[in-house]
């Protein structure tokens, strides 16, 4: 949804540019023509948008006919997705922008109908075709125009929108000619009627340009902030360059030149704002400002009358910006695969082709149109002004008087009269507006104050009625004034029955009434009783006489001119809270299921034991117990059976342990026993053996017998030499050591165990750092036929440490598998592989499947399948290009879970491969129920298959088994021609190994695809 929102916001930004162009053009033209200019801006948008909806969008983005024109998507929107509709609206704004540029150049002398005809020409013919050549695939993948196929880049339309608008403007200007007196007088031609409005328009255009360029990314990704920064910098430096050039050459700052430079900078960077650095964007803006400055001078020399300097700021600057893509564009971001020279040639080709087409077609059509329907107004109409001649606009004074009469008749002063700057009528209107604005503000302020007071009263009433606490107001004598519904429920009496009566007499306990009255007489400021703004606890009674505990807070307010106060009592019945606190006290120290000590009580007792041990020089032994098969019973029989098992274990531990021992449940299936006193190693081991014996006894659950082996780690502290946290940590380490020793045993902690745990922990931190610092990378080893044809790849991870160098996966993967880091590594591999597949697809290579090795912990994690689904959708990759490799040993450990997960993978169209097949001693019956596609013959059998009969027979058996089950067999580890020949004779068709290819970097794998 983020790209939807961003595209919608960007469309609004670009639409705001239409407002900016309206302000700019109205301000840069003479007042006698500004209504005409504003009207033509609105009409341009309406005409261009309607034509683009009818068939322009279809010609631009419909199915391509040879890369020249589209042939579909007419009357857009009936069966399209929300994203496609937003895309259409965004492109419609672009079309309207091009039309606006053209009409701005010929302002002040063209008939209004001429604007419409030329807008139709641009929107129906020129812009859609040029857009199709360049952007056709933006709407439909693989629907490329002929320029796009060459690698032509115009990211946001420096040429497609701005230069096209400029070329059509040039054709129209040449056909229609200059304005009357434009080049016939030595005096400067009027530069506009309202330069502040023109400056405002430019700033609005600049603001909208952020959406123009940022929205062209079509999604809000990491490039958008850079695009917006580059856009901003180009506008800044373009305006600065043009301003300084005019100051240097003419000796003063010209506002119009500055505005032209800003727009030229924005146009210049538009083609490559996504692929250049901020410094390059600033340079592009500077050059665009220079080009706009000297381009304007050139037009004056050639006597080409461009009313708004559209040709130098949009045509010339757009052409420069498009060529700058080839000079400065980052090849990785451009993604065309062209060298800089090749890219420049393509950019020049595209700019030339689009310019020639736009100018020639528009020039011919405008010449024909001008002969059939003259486009220019008469000389008298041009002198009189297009406001009157084209739109029959009234005079400023009449409009002002009409507006004032409307105010008088309606009595509504909320809207101002129109102001015409730099005229006497405009100054009168301005002063009048100031007066009615002040009147309106006063009226609004008074009305708002009244409304706020009413709302405040409603809110207070709503708060009072909906509050869960009792809110009771009393006067200075204690008589009840307000009594909210919560008070009615809590105290058991209605407001109507208690209003005006004494709160103290009715609800205070008899023994507390005197103290309550004393506090009230002192206005609750006496330290011996109830005090204002302080929470107090006391016993109150309900209307029935039943007492209950309550909390009370008292606030005061002065509501009349006399000095008497009213007091608000905030009451809360805390009966339930006290019961909860009693329960919480139990929960704070006891495990609610087993009633053993919980972690809090354990740490409290352990701290006391350590302190006593320091004083008495006694010994503490901490036993850390973990039930080995609890998870399996909990998962298969349900949580109720699991809870029953935990209660039975707690009961047995209580029987084995003495009164001085602390028995606690740490959480889940972990228990701790703290023994203290006169202990030695022999007695500690004897106690551990007693615990193991007690827990080995059969437990009956659902009329079935189960044995619960337990792993125990023991840590010992003499004379308080080990802290409580260290005792638990050491015992935990020893417990995991017991698990590695085969479970159902106990181990005493040794320093070597701690050292190993620290080393593993340090290694885990290094792996975590490797993930965070991009030290991990992927290589790809091809899988081939006997002839060497690549059919797929296997993705292999590599770690290059900045100081330790290359670290083998065999060294760090086993450590990662002991923690959730293996999940993070697996997700990293999936994302990197899908990125590579996406890049291959975008670069036009034939995409081949890539296999990924997935660890057992990752495969059965709940996040695995959702992550695969989300990433396939994110990169838009078909699941058939992703092959999941699992080891045979994973199937043996949990066959039922594996079957369920593998079926889900198959539903995603992914292939499933069993790696190292033949080494796990799994039951062949598993192969019947597992949704597999590929069996990989382990390299340990392949290595000597050509010299050892036993290995050859194993390989032949696996190949025949695969064929019988209609699976694909792949022999990995092929290193010699003899091994290849042996496996071929057995009927194996696919191979992998150094004999064909070593693991390849992404770049080299891409070259192999190119060769393929």
SEVEX-606896 format. One line per 4 residues: number of its first residue (from 1); their letters; for each residue y, x, z of C-alpha. Coordinates in steps of 0.2 Angstrom, whole numbers. Each point is the difference from the previous one (the first is absolute). Example, Ala and Ser with C-alpha at 12.3 -4.5 7.8 and 13.67 -1.06 7.14 Angstrom:
BEGIN
1) as) -22/62/39 | 17/6/-3 .
This chain:
BEGIN
1) xxxx) 0/0/0 | 12/15/2 | 1/3/-19 | 4/-19/-2 .
5) xxxx) 14/1/13 | 7/16/-7 | 0/-7/-18 | 8/-16/6 .
9) xxxx) 14/10/10 | 2/11/-15 | 2/-15/-12 | 14/-6/12 .
13) xxxx) 8/17/-1 | 0/0/-19 | 7/-18/0 | 14/6/11 .
17) xxxx) 4/13/-14 | 5/-15/-11 | 13/-5/13 | 6/18/0 .
21) xxxx) 1/0/-19 | 10/-16/1 | 12/7/13 | 1/17/-9 .
25) xxxx) 4/-8/-17 | 12/-13/7 | 9/13/9 | 1/12/-15 .
29) xxxx) 6/-13/-12 | 17/-8/-1 | 3/-16/10 | 2/-11/-15 .
33) xxxx) -18/4/-5 | -8/2/17 | -7/-18/0 | -7/2/-17 .
37) xxxx) -9/16/7 | -7/-8/15 | -6/-15/-10 | -8/11/-13 .
41) xxxx) -9/10/14 | -8/-16/6 | -4/-6/-17 | -8/17/-5 .
45) xxxx) -11/-1/15 | -5/-18/-4 | -3/3/-18 | -9/16/2 .
49) xxxx) -11/-6/14 | -5/-16/-9 | -4/10/-16 | -10/12/10 .
53) xxxx) -10/-14/8 | -3/-9/-16 | -7/15/-10 | 8/16/4 .
57) xxxx) -11/5/14 | -15/-4/-11 | 6/11/-13 | 3/14/13 .
61) xxxx) -16/-1/11 | -12/-11/-10 | -16/7/-8 | 6/15/-11 .
65) xxxx) -2/-1/-19 | -2/18/-4 | 12/6/14 | 15/-8/-9 .
69) xxxx) 2/-18/6 | -8/-12/13 | -9/-16/-5 | -2/-11/16 .
73) xxxx) 7/-5/17 | 13/-12/-8 | 8/-14/11 | -5/11/14 .
77) xxxx) -5/-6/18 | -12/-14/-2 | -16/9/4 | 6/16/7 .
81) xxxx) -2/8/17 | 15/2/13 | 1/19/-4 | 0/-3/-19 .
85) xxxx) 14/-13/3 | 10/12/10 | -3/13/-13 | 7/-12/-13 .
89) xxxx) 16/-4/10 | 3/19/2 | -2/3/-18 | 11/-15/-4 .
93) xxxx) 14/8/10 | -2/16/-11 | 2/-10/-16 | 16/-9/7 .
97) xxxx) 7/17/5 | -2/7/-18 | 9/-16/-7 | 14/2/13 .
101) xxxx) 3/17/-6 | 2/-5/-18 | 12/-14/3 | 11/11/12 .
105) xxxx) 4/12/-14 | 7/-13/-12 | 10/-10/13 | 17/-7/-3 .
109) xxxx) -2/-3/-18 | -17/-8/-4 | -3/-19/-1 | -10/-7/14 .
113) xxxx) -13/-6/-13 | -2/18/-6 | -5/5/17 | -14/-12/0 .
117) xxxx) -6/4/-18 | -1/19/4 | -8/-3/17 | -13/-10/-9 .
121) xxxx) -3/15/-13 | -1/12/14 | -11/-10/12 | -12/-7/-14 .
125) xxxx) -2/15/-11 | 6/17/5 | -3/1/19 | -18/-8/0 .
129) xxxx) -6/11/-14 | 8/16/7 | -7/-5/17 | -17/-2/-7 .
133) xxxx) 0/17/-8 | 3/8/17 | -5/-12/14 | -14/-11/-6 .
137) xxxx) -13/6/12 | 10/-3/15 | -6/-19/-1 | -17/3/-7 .
141) xxxx) -10/15/3 | -5/10/-16 | 12/-11/-10 | 10/15/-7 .
145) xxxx) 15/1/-12 | 1/13/-13 | 13/11/10 | -9/-2/16 .
149) xxxx) -16/7/-8 | 10/15/-5 | 5/3/18 | 18/-7/-1 .
153) xxxx) 7/-3/17 | 15/-11/4 | -4/-5/18 | 14/-13/3 .
157) xxxx) 8/-2/-17 | 13/13/-3 | -4/-2/-19 | -10/-17/0 .
161) xxxx) 14/-9/9 | 16/10/0 | 0/10/-16 | -7/-16/-9 .
165) xxxx) 15/-10/6 | 11/14/-5 | -7/1/-17 | 2/-18/-3 .
169) xxxx) 18/1/8 | 4/14/-13 | -6/-11/-14 | 10/-15/5 .
173) xxxx) 16/11/4 | -1/8/-18 | -2/-17/-8 | 14/-10/10 .
177) xxxx) 12/14/2 | 13/5/13 | 11/-11/10 | 17/-4/-6 .
181) xxxx) 12/15/4 | -14/10/7 | 4/16/-11 | 17/-5/-7 .
185) xxxx) 11/4/15 | 5/16/8 | 0/-9/17 | -16/-1/10 .
189) xxxx) -10/-16/-3 | -2/-11/16 | -15/6/9 | -4/-16/10 .
193) xxxx) 8/-14/10 | -9/4/17 | -7/17/3 | -5/-3/18 .
197) xxxx) -11/-14/-7 | -7/12/-13 | -3/13/14 | -9/-14/10 .
201) xxxx) -10/-4/-15 | -5/18/-2 | -6/1/18 | -10/-16/-2 .
205) xxxx) -8/7/-16 | -4/16/10 | -8/-10/14 | -10/-10/-13 .
209) xxxx) -5/16/-8 | -11/5/15 | -11/-16/-5 | 2/5/-18 .
213) xxxx) -8/17/2 | -10/-3/16 | -7/-16/-6 | -7/9/-16 .
217) xxxx) -13/8/11 | -7/-18/1 | -6/4/18 | 8/7/16 .
221) xxxx) -8/17/1 | 5/17/5 | 10/3/-16 | 12/-15/3 .
225) xxxx) 11/9/13 | 1/16/-11 | 5/-12/-15 | 13/-8/10 .
229) xxxx) 7/17/6 | 0/7/-18 | 9/-16/-6 | 13/2/14 .
233) xxxx) 3/18/-3 | 1/-2/-19 | 14/-13/2 | 9/10/12 .
237) xxxx) 0/16/-10 | 3/-9/-17 | 16/-9/8 | 6/17/7 .
241) xxxx) -2/9/-16 | 9/-13/-10 | 14/-1/13 | 3/19/1 .
245) xxxx) -1/2/-19 | 14/-14/-2 | 10/8/14 | -2/17/-8 .
249) xxxx) 5/-6/-18 | 12/-13/4 | 7/5/17 | -4/-16/9 .
253) xxxx) -14/-10/6 | -5/-15/-11 | -10/-14/9 | -7/-5/-17 .
257) xxxx) -7/17/-3 | -7/1/17 | -9/-16/-2 | -7/5/-17 .
261) xxxx) -6/16/7 | -10/-9/14 | -8/-12/-13 | -4/15/-11 .
265) xxxx) -8/9/14 | -11/-15/4 | -5/-3/-18 | -4/19/-2 .
269) xxxx) -12/1/14 | -8/-17/-4 | -13/7/-12 | -7/13/12 .
273) xxxx) 5/-4/18 | -18/-1/6 | -4/18/-7 | 14/11/4 .
277) xxxx) 6/8/16 | 17/-5/8 | 8/16/-6 | -5/-4/-18 .
281) xxxx) 5/-18/2 | 18/6/6 | 0/12/-16 | -5/-14/-11 .
285) xxxx) 14/-11/7 | 13/14/-2 | -5/2/-18 | 1/-19/-3 .
289) xxxx) 17/0/8 | 6/14/-12 | -8/-9/-15 | 8/-16/5 .
293) xxxx) 17/8/1 | 0/9/-17 | -10/-14/-8 | 15/-11/4 .
297) xxxx) 12/12/-7 | -11/1/-16 | 1/-19/-2 | 19/0/1 .
301) xxxx) 1/14/-13 | -12/-10/-11 | 10/-16/4 | -15/-9/6 .
305) xxxx) 6/-13/12 | -13/-2/14 | 9/-11/13 | -11/5/14 .
309) xxxx) -6/18/-6 | -17/-7/-1 | -5/12/-14 | 4/16/9 .
313) xxxx) -6/-6/17 | -16/-8/-5 | -4/5/-18 | 4/19/2 .
317) xxxx) -4/2/18 | -17/-10/-3 | -5/12/-14 | 4/15/11 .
321) xxxx) -10/-7/15 | -15/-4/-11 | 0/18/-7 | 2/7/17 .
325) xxxx) -17/-7/5 | -8/13/-11 | 11/14/7 | -1/-4/19 .
329) xxxx) -14/-13/2 | -15/6/11 | -15/0/-11 | -11/-6/14 .
333) xxxx) 10/-15/3 | 3/-3/-19 | -19/1/-2 | 1/1/-19 .
337) xxxx) -9/17/-1 | 14/7/-12 | 9/17/2 | 18/0/2 .
341) xxxx) 4/4/-18 | -12/-14/-5 | 7/-12/12 | 18/4/-7 .
345) xxxx) -6/-3/-18 | -8/-17/5 | 16/-5/10 | 11/5/-15 .
349) xxxx) -12/-10/-12 | 1/-16/11 | 19/1/2 | 3/2/-18 .
353) xxxx) -13/-13/-6 | 7/-13/13 | 18/4/-5 | -3/-1/-19 .
357) xxxx) -9/-16/2 | 13/-8/12 | 15/5/-10 | -6/-3/-17 .
361) xxxx) -8/-17/3 | 15/-6/11 | 13/7/-13 | -9/-9/-14 .
365) xxxx) -2/-17/9 | 18/1/7 | 7/3/-17 | -9/-15/-8 .
369) xxxx) 4/-11/15 | 19/5/-1 | 0/-5/-18 | -8/-17/3 .
373) xxxx) 9/-3/17 | 15/11/3 | -2/8/17 | 18/4/4 .
377) xxxx) 13/-12/6 | 17/-2/-9 | 14/12/3 | 10/-14/8 .
381) xxxx) -14/-5/11 | -2/19/5 | 18/1/4 | 0/-16/10 .
385) xxxx) -16/5/10 | -17/-6/-1 | 1/-10/16 | 10/-13/-8 .
389) xxxx) -6/2/-18 | -18/0/4 | -1/-10/16 | 16/-10/1 .
393) xxxx) 3/7/18 | 16/-7/9 | 14/11/7 | -1/8/17 .
397) xxxx) 14/-11/7 | -8/-17/-5 | -16/6/7 | 8/5/17 .
401) xxxx) 9/-17/1 | -16/-9/-4 | -9/9/14 | 14/-3/12 .
405) xxxx) -1/-19/-4 | -19/0/2 | 3/8/18 | 13/-14/4 .
409) xxxx) -11/-14/-7 | -17/5/8 | 7/8/16 | -13/14/-3 .
413) xxxx) 8/17/2 | -17/10/0 | 2/6/-18 | 14/11/-6 .
417) xxxx) 11/-2/-15 | -3/12/-15 | 11/16/1 | 5/10/-16 .
421) xxxx) 5/17/6 | 16/9/-6 | 9/-17/-4 | 13/-10/10 .
425) xxxx) -12/-15/0 | -14/11/7 | 11/6/14 | 5/-18/4 .
429) xxxx) -19/-5/0 | -4/15/11 | 13/-5/13 | -6/-18/-1 .
433) xxxx) -18/5/2 | 5/11/15 | 7/-16/8 | -14/-11/-3 .
437) xxxx) -12/13/5 | 8/1/17 | 0/-19/2 | -18/0/-5 .
441) xxxx) -5/13/12 | 9/-9/14 | -9/-16/-5 | -17/9/-1 .
445) xxxx) 2/9/16 | 4/-17/9 | -14/-9/-8 | -12/15/4 .
449) xxxx) 5/0/18 | -3/-18/2 | -17/2/-9 | -5/15/11 .
453) xxxx) 4/-10/16 | -11/-14/-6 | -14/12/-5 | 2/9/17 .
457) xxxx) -3/-16/9 | -15/-5/-10 | -7/18/2 | 2/-1/19 .
461) xxxx) -8/-17/1 | -15/6/-11 | -2/15/11 | 1/-10/16 .
465) xxxx) -13/-12/-7 | -12/12/-8 | 0/13/14 | -17/3/8 .
469) xxxx) 9/5/16 | 8/-13/12 | 19/0/-2 | 9/-10/13 .
473) xxxx) 19/0/3 | 7/-4/17 | 18/-2/6 | 8/9/15 .
477) xxxx) -8/-12/12 | -18/2/-8 | 0/-17/-9 | -10/0/-16 .
481) xxxx) 10/-1/-16 | -12/5/-14 | -19/-1/1 | -9/5/-16 .
485) xxxx) -17/-6/-6 | -9/15/7 | 7/-4/17 | -6/-18/-1 .
489) xxxx) -18/7/-4 | 0/13/13 | 8/-9/14 | -8/-17/-4 .
493) xxxx) 15/-11/-1 | 11/-7/-14 | 18/6/-2 | 6/-18/2 .
497) xxxx) -8/-2/17 | 7/17/7 | 17/2/-7 | 14/1/13 .
501) xxxx) -13/3/14 | -1/16/10 | -11/13/-8 | -3/9/17 .
505) xxxx) -5/-15/10 | -12/-6/-14 | -8/16/-6 | 3/14/13 .
509) xxxx) -14/3/14 | 6/-7/17 | 0/17/8 | 11/7/-15 .
513) xxxx) 13/-13/-1 | 12/7/12 | 0/17/-8 | 2/-8/-17 .
517) xxxx) 15/-10/6 | 8/16/8 | -2/9/-17 | 8/-15/-9 .
521) xxxx) 15/0/12 | 2/19/-4 | -1/-4/-19 | -16/10/0 .
525) xxxx) 8/16/4 | -7/3/18 | -12/14/0 | -12/-8/12 .
529) xxxx) -4/-15/-11 | -1/-4/-18 | 12/10/-11 | 8/-3/-17 .
533) xxxx) -9/8/-15 | -14/7/10 | -18/-6/-2 | -7/-7/16 .
537) xxxx) -17/-6/6 | -2/-15/11 | -11/-16/4 | 7/-17/-7 .
541) xxxx) -8/-17/1 | -2/-13/-13 | 5/-18/1 | -17/-4/6 .
545) xxxx) 2/12/15 | -12/13/-8 | 6/18/2 | -1/13/-13 .
549) xxxx) 6/18/-2 | 16/2/-11 | 12/13/-7 | 18/-4/0 .
553) xxxx) 16/7/-8 | 17/-7/3 | 15/2/-11 | 18/-8/3 .
557) xxxx) 13/-7/-11 | 18/-7/3 | 2/-16/-10 | 16/-7/7 .
561) xxxx) 17/6/5 | -4/0/18 | -9/14/8 | -16/-9/2 .
565) xxxx) -15/7/-9 | -16/-8/-7 | -16/9/1 | -15/0/-12 .
569) xxxx) -17/3/8 | -13/8/-12 | -17/-5/8 | -18/5/-6 .
573) xxxx) -16/-6/8 | -10/17/2 | -16/-8/7 | -10/4/-16 .
577) xxxx) 8/17/-1 | -6/4/18 | -18/-4/-5 | 2/10/-16 .
581) xxxx) 6/15/11 | -15/-2/11 | -11/1/-15 | 10/14/-8 .
585) xxxx) -3/10/16 | -19/-2/-2 | 2/5/-19 | 11/15/4 .
589) xxxx) -15/8/10 | -16/-8/-6 | -8/-2/-17 | -1/-19/-3 .
593) xxxx) -17/0/-8 | -10/12/11 | 11/0/16 | -1/19/0 .
597) xxxx) 16/10/3 | 11/1/-15 | 9/15/-7 | 15/-3/11 .
601) xxxx) -10/-1/16 | -11/15/-6 | 15/11/-2 | 7/-5/17 .
605) xxxx) -17/4/8 | -2/16/-10 | 17/6/5 | -4/-3/18 .
609) xxxx) -17/9/-1 | 8/15/-8 | 13/1/13 | -13/-1/14 .
613) xxxx) -11/13/-9 | 15/12/1 | 1/-3/19 | -18/0/4 .
617) xxxx) -6/12/-14 | -13/-12/-5 | -8/-4/-17 | 4/-14/-12 .
621) xxxx) -12/-4/-14 | 5/-12/-14 | -13/-8/-11 | 6/-7/-17 .
625) xxxx) -13/-13/-7 | -1/-7/-17 | -14/-12/-5 | -8/6/-16 .
629) xxxx) -6/-16/-9 | 13/-12/7 | 10/-3/-16 | -16/-5/-9 .
633) xxxx) -5/-13/13 | 17/-6/1 | 1/-2/-19 | -17/-8/-3 .
637) xxxx) -1/-11/15 | 18/-4/3 | 13/3/13 | -8/-11/13 .
641) xxxx) -15/10/0 | 10/16/0 | 10/-6/15 | -17/-5/9 .
645) xxxx) -6/18/-3 | 16/8/7 | -2/-11/16 | -18/6/2 .
649) xxxx) 5/18/-2 | 14/-2/13 | -13/-8/12 | -12/15/-3 .
653) xxxx) 14/13/3 | 5/-8/16 | -18/1/6 | -2/18/-4 .
657) xxxx) 17/5/7 | 5/2/18 | 14/-9/10 | 11/16/-2 .
661) xxxx) -2/0/-19 | 13/-8/-11 | -8/-9/-15 | 12/-5/-14 .
665) xxxx) -1/-7/-17 | 12/10/-11 | 0/-12/-14 | -13/-7/-13 .
669) xxxx) -17/8/4 | 7/15/9 | -2/2/19 | 5/13/13 .
673) xxxx) -8/4/17 | 10/11/12 | -11/8/13 | 8/11/14 .
677) xxxx) -5/9/16 | -13/13/3 | -7/3/-18 | -8/14/-9 .
681) xxxx) -6/2/-18 | -18/-6/5 | 6/-16/8 | 12/-4/-14 .
685) xxxx) -14/2/-13 | -12/-10/11 | 13/-14/1 | 2/0/-19 .
689) xxxx) -19/-1/-2 | 0/-15/11 | 13/-8/-10 | -9/3/-16 .
693) xxxx) -16/-7/8 | 8/-16/6 | 8/-3/-17 | -16/3/-10 .
697) xxxx) -9/-15/8 | -3/-14/-12 | 14/-13/-1 | -5/-17/-6 .
701) xxxx) 12/-9/-12 | -4/-16/-9 | -18/2/6 | -1/17/-9 .
705) xxxx) -1/17/9 | 12/14/-4 | 2/17/7 | 18/7/2 .
709) xxxx) 0/19/-1 | 15/8/7 | 10/16/-3 | 8/8/15 .
713) xxxx) 13/14/1 | 3/8/17 | 15/9/6 | 2/8/17 .
717) xxxx) 15/5/11 | -1/11/15 | 14/0/13 | 11/-11/-12 .
721) xxxx) 0/14/-13 | 0/-13/-15 | 12/-14/-2 | -5/-18/-2 .
725) xxxx) 4/0/-18 | -9/16/-3 | -15/-6/9 | -1/-15/-12 .
729) xxxx) 4/10/-15 | -14/13/4 | -13/-13/4 | 5/-9/-17 .
733) xxxx) -3/17/-9 | -17/2/9 | -5/-18/-4 | 3/3/-19 .
737) xxxx) -10/16/2 | -14/-10/7 | 0/-11/-15 | -1/14/-12 .
741) xxxx) -16/6/11 | -9/-16/-5 | 8/-13/12 | -9/-7/16 .
745) xxxx) 4/16/10 | 13/8/11 | 10/16/-3 | 11/10/12 .
749) xxxx) 17/5/-7 | 2/18/-4 | 15/10/-6 | -8/3/-17 .
753) xxxx) -1/-19/-2 | 19/-1/3 | 4/14/-12 | -10/-8/-14 .
757) xxxx) 9/-17/3 | 17/9/0 | -5/9/-16 | -6/-16/-8 .
761) xxxx) 16/-9/6 | 11/14/-7 | -10/-1/-17 | 4/-19/0 .
765) xxxx) 18/3/3 | 0/12/-15 | -8/-13/-11 | 13/-12/6 .
769) xxxx) 13/12/-5 | -8/3/-16 | 1/-18/-4 | 18/-2/5 .
773) xxxx) 6/16/-9 | -9/-3/-17 | -12/15/2 | -14/-10/-6 .
777) xxxx) -3/-2/-19 | -14/-6/-12 | -10/8/-13 | -11/-9/-13 .
781) xxxx) -18/6/-5 | -6/-8/-16 | -16/-9/-2 | -7/2/-18 .
785) xxxx) -14/-3/-12 | -12/14/-6 | 12/3/-15 | 15/2/12 .
789) xxxx) 9/-16/-3 | 9/-5/16 | -5/-18/6 | 9/1/17 .
793) xxxx) 7/11/14 | -4/3/18 | 16/2/12 | -2/14/12 .
797) xxxx) 13/4/14 | 7/18/3 | 11/6/14 | 11/15/-2 .
801) xxxx) 7/5/16 | 17/10/-1 | -7/14/12 | -19/-2/0 .
805) xxxx) -1/-2/-19 | -14/-11/-8 | -11/-9/13 | -16/-7/-6 .
809) xxxx) -4/-19/2 | -16/5/8 | 10/7/14 | 13/-14/3 .
813) xxxx) -8/-16/-5 | -14/0/14 | 14/2/13 | 10/-14/-9 .
817) xxxx) -15/-11/1 | 0/1/19 | 16/-10/0 | 10/-12/-10 .
821) xxxx) 8/14/-10 | -15/-2/-12 | 7/-18/-4 | 18/8/-3 .
825) xxxx) -8/13/-11 | -10/-13/-10 | 16/-11/-2 | 9/15/-6 .
829) xxxx) -14/4/-13 | 0/-18/-6 | 19/-1/-3 | 0/17/-9 .
833) xxxx) -14/-5/-11 | 8/-16/-5 | 17/9/-3 | -9/11/-12 .
837) xxxx) -9/-14/-9 | 17/-9/-1 | 8/15/-7 | -14/2/-13 .
841) xxxx) 2/-18/-5 | 19/1/-2 | -1/17/-10 | -12/-8/-12 .
845) xxxx) -16/9/4 | -17/-8/0 | -3/-4/18 | -17/5/7 .
849) xxxx) -8/-5/17 | 3/11/15 | -12/1/14 | 6/1/18 .
853) xxxx) -11/6/15 | 2/-12/15 | -5/5/17 | -11/-12/11 .
857) xxxx) 13/-3/13 | 13/-5/-14 | -12/-11/-10 | -4/-11/15 .
861) xxxx) 18/0/7 | 8/-18/-2 | 15/8/-9 | -11/7/-14 .
865) xxxx) -2/-15/-12 | 18/-7/2 | 7/17/-3 | -11/2/-16 .
869) xxxx) 6/-17/-6 | 18/2/4 | 1/17/-9 | -9/-6/-15 .
873) xxxx) 12/-14/-1 | 15/12/3 | -4/12/-13 | -7/-14/-12 .
877) xxxx) -16/10/-2 | -17/-9/-5 | -13/3/13 | -12/6/-14 .
881) xxxx) 9/16/0 | -4/3/18 | -17/6/6 | -4/1/18 .
885) xxxx) -12/14/6 | -9/-2/16 | -14/11/7 | -18/-6/3 .
889) xxxx) 1/4/19 | 14/-14/1 | -12/-13/-7 | -13/5/13 .
893) xxxx) 12/-2/15 | 6/-18/-4 | -9/-8/-15 | 6/-18/3 .
897) xxxx) 19/5/2 | -1/11/-15 | -8/-14/-11 | 14/-12/5 .
901) xxxx) 14/13/-4 | -8/6/-16 | -1/-18/-7 | 18/-2/4 .
905) xxxx) 4/16/-10 | -11/-7/-15 | 11/-15/1 | 15/11/-3 .
909) xxxx) -9/7/-16 | -3/17/8 | -15/10/-3 | -11/7/15 .
913) xxxx) -8/16/0 | -12/8/12 | 3/19/2 | -13/13/5 .
917) xxxx) -14/-12/-3 | -17/6/5 | 6/9/16 | 2/-15/12 .
921) xxxx) -18/-6/0 | 5/-18/-1 | -12/-14/-4 | -1/-4/-18 .
925) xxxx) 0/-18/4 | 19/2/4 | 3/3/-19 | -6/-18/-4 .
929) xxxx) 14/-8/11 | 14/12/-2 | 12/-3/-14 | 0/17/-7 .
933) xxxx) 4/7/-17 | -3/19/0 | -12/12/9 | 6/18/1 .
937) xxxx) -14/13/1 | 4/12/14 | 4/17/-6 | -14/7/12 .
941) xxxx) -13/-7/-11 | 9/4/-16 | 3/19/4 | -19/4/-2 .
945) xxxx) -6/-14/-10 | -3/12/-15 | -10/12/11 | -9/-10/14 .
949) xxxx) -12/-14/-5 | 3/-9/16 | 19/-2/-3 | -3/-4/-18 .
953) xxxx) -12/-14/5 | 13/-7/13 | 14/0/-14 | -12/-9/-12 .
957) xxxx) -4/-13/13 | 18/-4/3 | 4/-1/-18 | -15/-12/-3 .
961) xxxx) 5/-10/15 | 18/-2/-6 | -6/-6/-17 | -12/-12/8 .
965) xxxx) 14/-7/10 | 12/0/-15 | 11/13/9 | 9/15/-7 .
969) xxxx) -7/17/6 | 12/15/0 | -6/18/4 | 13/9/10 .
973) xxxx) 1/19/2 | -5/5/-18 | 4/18/-2 | -12/7/-13 .
977) xxxx) -6/-5/-17 | -18/0/7 | 4/-13/13 | 8/-11/-13 .
981) xxxx) -15/1/-12 | -12/-4/14 | 10/-15/6 | 2/-6/-18 .
985) xxxx) -19/0/-3 | -1/-11/15 | 11/-13/-8 | 16/4/10 .
989) xxxx) 15/-4/-11 | 15/4/11 | 4/17/8 | 13/8/11 .
993) xxxx) 2/19/5 | 8/16/-4 | -10/2/-15 | 11/-12/-8 .
997) xxxx) 16/-1/10 | 7/6/17 | 11/-11/10 | 16/-2/-10 .
1001) xxxx) 18/-3/6 | 9/-16/-6 | 9/9/-14 | -16/8/-6 .
1005) xxxx) -10/-16/1 | 14/-8/-10 | -2/13/-13 | -19/-3/-1 .
1009) xxxx) 4/-19/-3 | 12/5/-14 | -13/11/-8 | -12/-15/2 .
